[in-house]
């Protein structure tokens, strides 16, 4: 480590010296401590400088992001008290300033592509009309507890039908020479 230029650099050097830790281990401890206090600067600074965080640090960040994305997430399920503390105190989410349109919800996009694929598969493999394929999928989903109306399935199919590959090549008739 070069000459310490930040409070977290100094804290890591002191922890390494006083507790006989490697600088990397000391940095991970400092990162976790600062994250628990709501400050991501040591993590960001050291990552930019090439530090590879420990699995515990990465887990803490994942916990924080989960908590930030889902405020009802219950951190009490964590065995590690430091993870509970981090999750309870500091939910992390990415906020965008300014007028930026929010992108599509990726979970819905993946769901809708799957719907489009299943409708197309039923049409191609089973010879069903679009309406019958949608009706079948509506029933299949309901049988597993997913209640999605046929109109929503049709919207998903229409939105993604041009983006999915055909399972069978399109035949253009005979082309003999």
Protein Blocks (a to p, Z undefined) as FASTA:
>chain_A
ZZdfbfklmmmmmmmmmnopafklmmmmmmmmmmmnopaklmmmmmmnopacdfklmmmm
mmmmmmmmmmmbcfklpmblmlmmmmmmmccddddedjddddddfklmmmmmmmmmmmmm
mmmmnopafklmmmmmmmmmmmnopacdfklmmmmmmmmmmmpccfbdcdebjadZZ
